[in-house]
Structure formats: structure tokens, C-alpha cells
Amino acid sequence: MRIWLWLSGLVIVIDQITKRLVDTRMQLNESIPLLPSFQLTYLRNQGAAFSFLSGAGGWQRWFFIALAVIASVFIFLWLGKLRPGQRREAIAWALVLGGALGNLIDRILYGYVIDFLDVYLGQWHWPAFNVADSAITVGVALLLLESFRPNPARQDT
């Protein structure tokens, strides 16, 4: 089901375009309010999700690059093994792959990931994220939903 790789490519293109727009048109830490409880805030994340290991001293860049490469190869190979009837799973994995590669590009080029989507309530802020993170989240959610669907091929007869 590698036919769905176009979706991964679309995620990468949208992710990189939006990150370049933020990088070239905003100052670091600048915020632009858009809606109540939602703004653009330009941040640079050297860690992983929720800034995990962001202050680890630099080795985490190479660790996250290696992890993203390994995961991307695994996902690419997995996509090739899916059957035509596994369309929803293929879409989900293609979203995860596109997101992983989008953030990998940032890590390789800059040593950090550009985050800019900022959701908040009062003084509380959800950790800022980007299009790649969103694609990964939607892909994983779809995989979880798919795992709860009845699958006749999995049932014992």
C-alpha cells in the first residue's frame, strides 16, 4: 500500500512550508493571537514531544535523528506489506511517516524542530506543536481506532 506515500509527501510539504513561513516572518518567541485560546508562537524545540530531553546538552539531536530514521524505515517497509483492504491503516501510517520525516528534516538542518501552534487556556499552555506533530497524532489516533474495529481475519473460527 505504498500508494499512500503521496499523503506522507503532502504532510512533509505543508509542514515545511508552514515552518519556513514562521521562521522567516516571526521573531523567536513572538506570539500572534488568532482565536481565543489559540495563537502562533515561534519556538525551537531541541527535544522530543513536550520538550522531552530539550536541555540534554546536544547528544539528543543525534539520538532523535537515529530514532526517526529507524522508525521511518520500519513504517515504509510496513506500508509495503499492507493489503489493499487495509486502506485505513495505510492512511494512518502514511500520516505518521510524513510527520516523522517533517520533523527529521528540521533536526538534520537546524538541530531543533520549529513549533508554532500554541493552544492555551488562561495562563496554561499546551506544549507548542507543528503540522508534523499533528499528522503523527492523527495517524496514531486512527491506528488506535482501527485496532478496535472488528476484523474477521483476526477472529478464530
N, C-alpha and C positions, 0 to 999 in steps of 0.2 A: 504494500500500500504506500509505496514511496511517492505515489502520485500526489499525496498531500504535502509534499515538500514545498510547493508553491506557497502554502499557508505559513510555513516557517519563514520563508523568504519575505513574505509580506510583513510579518511581525518584525523582522530584522530591519527592514527599510523604514517602517513607521517609527520604530524605536530610535534608530539612529538619526532620522530627520528631526524628531522632536528633541532629542538630546542636543543636537547641534544648534537648533534654534535657541534653546535655553542657554547654552554655553556662549553663544555669540551675542545675544540680546539682553542678557541679565548679568548682574554682578553676583559673585558668590555670596550666599546668604540673603540675597534680595528676595522679597516676597511680593507677589501681585495678587491681591484678593480678586476672586472671580465670582464666588457664590458664598452665601452664609455657610460657614464650616468647611470651605474648600478654597485653596489658593495654590498658586505656583510658588515654590520656594526652591531656589537653586542650591543644592547641596552636593558634596562629593563624598561618597561612601567608600572607604578603603576596606571595609569588612564585607560580611555577607548580610543576609536578611537581618533586619533590626540592628544593623551596625555591629553584628557579632564579630569579634576579633579586630575591630577597626583600629585599635591602638596597639596592635601586637608587634610593631616595630619593623614591618616590611616583608617578613617571610610569608605572611598570609596571602600576599598578591600571587606568589608562585603556587601556593597550595590551592587557591581558588581557581587559578588558571588550569592546573592539572586536573582538578576535580571536574571542572566544566568540560574539558576536552574528553575525559573518560566517559562522563555521563552522556555527552553528545554522540560519541561513537556508539555507545550502547543503544541509545534511543534510535539512531539511524538504522542500526542493524535490526532492532526490534520492529521498526516500521516495515522493513523488508520481509519480515516473517508473518505479518498480519494477513489474514484472508480478506477477500473483498467484502464479506459480510460484517467485518469489524470496522466499519466506517467511523463510528463514534469514537472508538478507541484510537484510531489513526488520527483523527482531528485533534483529540486531546494531546497525544504525544507530539504531534506537529507543533502545537502551541507551546508546549514545554521546551521543545528543541529550539524554536525560534527565540524564545525568551532567554534560554541559556546562552545561545550564541550572541544575542544582542548585548548581554552584559559581559560576555567574554571579550568581545571587541573592545569595550571600554577598558577592561583590565589590562589587555595587551597594549593598547595605545597610550593609556594615561596612568595606569596603576591604581585607578579608582573607578567607581561607577557613578555616573551622573544620575541623581534622583531629583525629582521636582514636583511630583504630585503630593500635595500636603492636605490631609483631611484632619480636622480638629473640632473640638467641642470645648468652648471656653479657653482655658489655658492648656488643656490636654491635647496633645498631638499624636496621631498615629504615626509611626515611623514613615518618613517620606519614601516614595517609590517611583517607578517609571513604567513605561509601556511594557518592557520586557518582564518586569516583575508581575505585572497584571496578566500577561499571557501565561506565565508559569502558574499563577494562582488559578486562573480559569481552567487551564489544562488539567491540573491536579484535581480540581473540584469535579470536572467531567469524568475523570478516571474513577473517583470515588463513587459518583452517581452510577456509573456504568458497572461497578463492582456489585451493586445492589440489585441490578436488573436480573431477572431470571434468565438463565442461559441453558437451553435444552441440551447443548453439547456437554455441559458440566454435570448434569444430573445423572445419577445412576439409574439404570433401567432394570 
